[in-house]
Amino acid sequence: MKTMKTMKTMKIYKLVILNFMVISFLVSCKQEKKDTKTQIQISKKIEIEKRWSQEKANQWGKNLPWLRGANFNPSTSINQLEFWQEETFDSETIERELGWAEDIGLNAMRVYLHHVAWEVDKSGFKNRIKTYLSIANKHNISTIFVFFDDCWNSKYLPGKQPDPKPGVHNSGWIQDPGDLLFTTDNLLPVLKEYITDILVTFKNDKRIILWDLYNEPGNSGRQNKSLPLLKNVFKWARSVNPDQPLTVGVWNTELEELNKFQLANSDIITYHNYNDEKDHEKAIDSLKMYNRPMVCTEYMARRNNSLFSNIMPLLKQNNIGAINWGLVAGKSNTKYAWDEPISDGSDPELWFHEILRRDGTPYKQEEVNLIKELTKEQ
């Protein structure tokens, strides 16, 4: 039997879905160009408070153990909405899978949020974040939360999420805010309220070690169209002034304007690298000049020779946080490579991401042995 709260939430879902559909129907390419131009003009006027000093940032780093973990999405969730919506929030799976993470020596998870899950059910969303944090803390796991994201599907709706497409990497993962940013004039106040509400609520929570404000800005061909939102999210977050540092990771050397802004405004330096150890070491060398703590928030793509065996020891040697993509294989389908779908959904000969199978057994026992060796108490 549905509770009154659930029925109320479903009614809100229907209203939000209707609003999304109306917005999508009314918008034209002309409007998108107008909104993009308006945002660029606004971004030039944005003033952002100063980031942490090097001394403060490095003291933060000294107070932490070596961070090692994964980008975490429960195996039963295809995307951020299925993770966080009331009907599909799966605390049992989160409990089980974070327990497995603790067992192999991991102590940090990078976790994506989504503004629509908040917009539909603000109080419930924050309560579910608290539930997640309680579970993670019980397993001695700290959390890096991610707000916005320019990767994968640009359109989405609240409510039931699509089933995975067999053999397709991240077939249901969604951007935030995605196309809505360019198709409505009134989204920025909503996003500002969302960022501010979450940060005010959790600004002193020691279970959260870092706020990752925007994942891969400029991806999906957006390039500098993402710069206005990037500037805004830093401004909104700085106005709250949380205890935890703020960051946005660099990921593509060709996005020079975005990279310059990200590196100039991040309290600590974060980055993504899915290449071999030689390329990865070059990336490390290029970022050391900022003299701030570093965390690699995405690595480990076996096909690309970004492996636990050649990258994780390198990161530990340089005291750089090591957050690979994927813990347990599941509905996100990230064991399949980005551009190599397997239409019948059969197991790929070489997994792209993920450490564990759905039953908790390792994909490769030697990888887990190495992780345990690198993370054992000295």
C-alpha positions in Angstrom: 0.0 0.0 0.0 1.3 3.4 -0.9 1.9 5.9 2.0 0.5 9.4 1.8 4.0 10.7 1.5 4.7 8.4 -1.5 1.4 9.5 -3.1 2.3 13.1 -2.6 5.8 12.5 -4.1 4.2 10.8 -7.1 1.9 13.8 -7.7 4.9 16.1 -7.6 6.7 13.8 -10.1 3.8 14.2 -12.5 3.8 18.0 -12.2 7.6 18.1 -12.7 7.4 15.8 -15.7 4.6 18.0 -17.2 6.8 21.1 -16.7 9.8 19.4 -18.3 7.6 18.3 -21.3 6.2 21.8 -21.8 9.6 23.4 -21.6 11.0 20.9 -24.2 8.0 21.6 -26.5 8.3 25.4 -26.4 12.0 25.8 -27.0 13.6 26.5 -30.4 17.1 26.7 -31.6 16.8 30.5 -31.7 15.9 30.4 -28.0 18.9 28.2 -27.2 21.3 30.7 -28.9 19.7 33.5 -27.0 20.0 31.8 -23.7 23.6 30.9 -24.4 24.5 34.5 -25.3 22.7 35.8 -22.2 24.6 33.4 -19.9 28.0 34.3 -21.4 27.2 38.0 -20.9 26.2 37.3 -17.2 29.4 35.2 -16.6 31.6 38.1 -17.5 30.1 40.1 -14.5 30.4 37.3 -11.9 32.7 38.0 -9.0 33.9 35.0 -7.0 35.4 35.1 -3.6 39.0 33.9 -3.3 39.9 30.3 -2.9 41.7 28.8 0.0 45.3 29.7 0.5 48.0 27.1 -0.3 48.7 26.8 3.4 45.1 26.0 4.3 44.7 23.6 1.4 47.9 21.7 2.3 46.9 21.5 6.0 43.6 19.9 4.8 45.7 17.3 3.0 48.0 16.6 5.9 44.9 15.9 8.1 43.7 13.1 5.8 44.9 9.6 5.2 45.9 8.6 1.6 42.5 8.7 -0.2 41.7 5.6 -2.3 38.3 4.6 -3.6 35.9 4.5 -6.5 33.2 6.5 -8.2 30.2 4.9 -6.6 26.8 4.2 -8.1 24.9 1.2 -6.6 24.7 -1.7 -8.9 20.9 -1.5 -8.9 20.9 2.1 -10.2 21.2 3.1 -13.8 21.8 6.8 -13.0 21.8 9.5 -10.4 18.0 9.7 -10.3 17.5 6.0 -9.7 20.1 6.3 -7.0 18.4 9.2 -5.1 14.7 9.1 -5.8 12.6 7.8 -2.9 11.1 4.8 -4.7 14.4 3.4 -5.8 16.8 4.5 -3.1 18.4 1.1 -2.2 20.0 1.4 1.2 20.4 -2.4 1.4 22.6 -2.5 -1.7 24.5 0.6 -0.6 25.2 -1.1 2.7 26.4 -4.3 1.1 28.6 -2.7 -1.6 30.2 -0.2 0.7 31.0 -3.1 3.0 32.8 -4.8 0.2 34.7 -1.6 -0.5 35.8 -1.4 3.1 36.9 -5.0 3.0 39.4 -4.4 0.2 40.8 -1.3 1.8 39.0 1.6 0.1 38.2 4.7 2.2 36.5 7.2 -0.1 33.7 7.3 -2.6 32.9 9.9 -5.2 29.1 10.1 -5.5 26.9 12.1 -8.0 23.8 14.0 -6.9 21.1 15.5 -9.2 19.1 18.7 -8.9 15.9 17.0 -10.1 15.9 14.5 -7.2 16.2 17.5 -4.9 13.6 19.6 -6.8 10.9 16.9 -6.5 11.5 16.1 -2.9 13.9 18.5 -1.1 13.5 17.2 2.4 13.4 13.6 1.4 16.5 14.0 -0.8 18.5 15.5 2.0 17.4 12.7 4.4 18.5 10.2 1.9 21.9 11.9 1.7 22.1 11.6 5.5 21.2 7.9 5.3 24.0 7.4 2.7 26.5 9.2 4.8 25.6 7.2 7.9 26.1 4.0 6.0 29.4 5.1 4.4 30.7 6.4 7.8 29.9 3.0 9.4 32.3 1.5 6.8 35.0 4.1 7.4 34.4 5.7 4.0 34.5 9.4 3.4 32.5 11.0 0.6 33.2 13.4 -2.3 29.9 14.7 -3.7 29.5 15.8 -7.3 26.8 18.4 -8.3 26.8 19.1 -12.1 27.8 16.9 -15.0 28.2 17.4 -18.8 28.5 13.7 -19.6 26.1 11.3 -21.5 22.4 11.9 -21.9 21.3 15.5 -22.0 17.6 14.9 -21.5 15.9 13.2 -18.6 12.7 13.1 -16.6 12.0 12.3 -12.9 10.2 9.1 -12.0 10.9 5.7 -13.4 14.2 5.6 -15.3 14.9 3.6 -18.5 16.2 0.1 -18.4 19.8 -0.4 -19.5 20.5 -0.9 -23.2 22.3 -4.3 -23.5 26.0 -4.0 -23.8 26.0 -0.1 -23.9 28.3 1.8 -21.6 26.3 4.3 -19.4 23.2 4.0 -21.6 21.1 5.7 -18.9 23.5 8.1 -17.3 22.3 11.7 -17.4 23.7 15.2 -17.4 22.9 17.8 -14.8 21.4 20.2 -15.8 21.9 19.1 -19.4 19.8 20.7 -22.1 17.5 22.4 -19.6 20.3 25.0 -19.0 19.8 26.3 -22.6 16.1 25.8 -22.9 14.6 27.7 -20.0 15.2 31.2 -18.7 14.4 30.5 -15.1 16.7 27.5 -14.3 19.6 29.4 -12.7 17.6 30.5 -9.6 16.6 26.9 -9.1 20.1 25.6 -9.5 21.4 28.3 -7.1 18.8 27.3 -4.5 19.8 23.7 -4.9 23.5 24.2 -4.5 23.0 26.6 -1.6 20.5 24.3 0.2 22.7 21.2 0.0 25.9 23.1 1.0 24.3 25.0 3.9 22.8 21.7 5.2 26.1 19.8 5.0 28.8 22.5 5.2 30.1 21.3 8.6 29.7 17.5 8.0 33.1 15.9 8.5 31.9 12.7 6.7 32.1 14.8 3.5 35.7 15.6 2.5 35.3 17.5 -0.8 32.7 19.1 -3.0 33.3 18.4 -6.7 31.1 21.2 -8.2 31.0 20.2 -11.8 32.1 16.9 -13.6 33.9 17.4 -16.9 32.5 20.9 -17.8 32.6 21.3 -21.6 32.1 17.6 -22.4 29.4 16.4 -24.9 30.6 19.2 -27.3 29.6 22.0 -25.0 33.1 23.4 -24.6 33.0 27.0 -23.4 29.2 27.0 -23.3 29.6 25.5 -19.8 31.8 28.4 -18.5 28.9 30.6 -17.3 27.5 27.8 -15.1 31.0 26.8 -14.0 31.5 30.4 -12.8 28.1 30.5 -11.1 28.5 27.3 -9.2 31.8 28.5 -7.8 30.2 31.8 -6.8 27.2 30.1 -5.1 29.5 27.6 -3.2 31.9 30.3 -2.1 29.0 32.4 -0.7 28.2 29.4 1.6 31.9 28.9 2.6 31.7 25.3 3.6 34.3 23.7 5.8 35.2 21.3 3.0 37.3 22.4 0.0 35.8 23.1 -3.4 37.1 21.7 -6.7 36.4 21.1 -10.4 38.7 18.6 -12.0 40.5 19.2 -15.3 40.0 16.4 -17.9 40.8 17.7 -21.4 43.9 19.8 -22.1 42.3 21.3 -25.2 39.7 23.2 -23.1 42.2 25.9 -22.2 39.8 28.6 -20.9 37.8 26.2 -18.8 41.0 24.6 -17.4 42.5 28.0 -16.5 39.4 28.9 -14.6 39.1 25.6 -12.8 42.7 25.5 -11.7 42.6 29.1 -10.6 39.5 28.6 -8.4 39.8 25.1 -7.0 41.0 24.8 -3.4 42.7 21.4 -4.2 43.6 20.1 -7.6 41.6 17.3 -9.1 41.9 15.7 -12.5 40.9 12.7 -14.7 43.3 10.5 -16.6 42.4 7.2 -18.4 45.8 6.7 -20.1 48.9 4.7 -19.3 51.5 5.5 -16.6 53.7 7.6 -18.9 50.9 9.9 -19.9 49.6 9.9 -16.3 53.0 10.9 -14.9 53.2 13.8 -17.3 49.8 15.0 -16.1 51.0 14.8 -12.5 54.1 16.8 -13.3 52.1 19.5 -15.0 49.8 19.9 -12.0 52.4 19.8 -9.2 53.3 23.4 -9.9 50.2 24.5 -8.1 51.5 23.3 -4.8 48.2 22.0 -3.6 46.9 18.6 -2.6 45.9 16.4 -5.5 43.2 13.8 -6.1 42.8 11.8 -9.3 39.0 11.5 -9.3 38.8 9.2 -12.4 41.2 6.6 -13.7 41.3 2.9 -14.6 40.2 1.9 -18.0 41.7 -1.5 -18.7 41.5 -1.3 -22.5 43.5 2.0 -22.4 46.2 0.5 -20.2 45.1 2.6 -17.2 45.3 -0.2 -14.7 45.5 -0.7 -10.9 48.9 -2.3 -11.4 50.5 0.7 -13.1 48.5 3.7 -11.9 47.6 3.1 -8.3 51.2 2.7 -7.1 52.1 5.8 -9.0 49.4 7.8 -7.2 50.4 6.4 -3.8 54.0 7.2 -4.4 53.0 10.9 -5.1 50.5 11.0 -2.3 47.7 11.7 -4.8 44.2 10.5 -4.0 43.2 7.5 -6.2 39.5 7.3 -7.2 38.9 4.8 -10.0 35.7 4.6 -12.0 33.4 1.9 -10.8 33.1 -0.4 -7.8 30.5 -3.1 -8.6 29.2 -4.1 -12.1 25.6 -3.2 -12.5 22.9 -1.3 -14.4 25.3 1.5 -15.5 27.0 -1.0 -17.8 30.4 0.6 -17.4 32.2 -2.8 -17.7 31.6 -2.2 -21.4 33.9 0.3 -23.2 32.8 3.8 -24.1 32.6 3.1 -27.9 32.4 -0.7 -28.1 28.9 -1.8 -27.5 28.1 -5.6 -27.3 24.5 -5.8 -28.7 23.7 -9.1 -27.1 24.8 -7.9 -23.6 27.3 -10.7 -23.2 30.3 -10.2 -20.9 33.1 -8.3 -22.6 36.3 -10.2 -22.9 38.1 -7.4 -21.0 36.1 -5.3 -18.6 36.6 -1.6 -19.1 35.7 -0.4 -15.5 34.6 -1.9 -12.2 36.4 -4.0 -9.5 33.7 -6.5 -8.4 31.0 -8.6 -9.8 27.4 -8.3 -8.6 28.0 -11.0 -6.0 31.0 -9.2 -4.6 33.7 -11.5 -6.1 36.6 -9.8 -7.8 36.7 -9.4 -11.6 40.4 -10.0 -11.2 41.7 -11.4 -7.9 45.2 -10.1 -8.6 43.8 -6.5 -8.7 42.1 -6.9 -5.4 45.2 -8.4 -3.9 47.2 -5.4 -5.1 44.6 -2.9 -3.7 44.8 -4.6 -0.3 48.5 -4.6 -0.3 48.7 -0.9 -1.2 46.0 0.1 1.4 47.1 -2.1 4.3 48.1 -0.3 7.5 51.9 0.4 7.6 
